[in-house]
Amino acid sequence: MADEYYETTNPAWIENSALTAPALLGAAAGLLLGDLMHPSARRGVGIGLGVLGVAALLPFVVGGVTGLVAGPRSKFGVRRNIQRIRDAGIVAPAYDDVEEELREQGLI
């Protein structure tokens, strides 16, 4: 019974703690090792790690902005969905037979 409950609820705190654990470990290591480094070396390492942190966040930012601009609820996303529905393989019926009959009757 407990296994079924765990599988269906998917607690959010597990994902949040898994995402914050590396940041907390890095901060702890920085506090412990910060005094051992020369100030100029500390500044370089800090800037380098900051740049890496920003680079690691860029895919999430780009994905979020893309979702806002072209997501399913945006103006462009709605247009794209409507176009997909229109192009879903529904073709206009062929009216060749009707045209032939009208020609035979002399109406065209």
Number of C-alpha atoms within 10 A of each C-alpha: 5 6 7 8 9 10 9 8 8 10 10 8 9 9 10 10 11 10 11 10 11 11 12 12 11 11 12 12 11 13 11 10 11 13 10 9 11 9 11 9 11 16 12 11 13 13 12 11 12 12 12 12 12 11 11 11 11 12 11 11 12 11 12 13 12 11 14 15 14 16 16 14 13 13 12 14 16 14 14 15 13 12 11 11 11 11 10 9 8 8 8 6 6 8 8 9 9 10 13 12 12 12 11 10 9 8 8 9
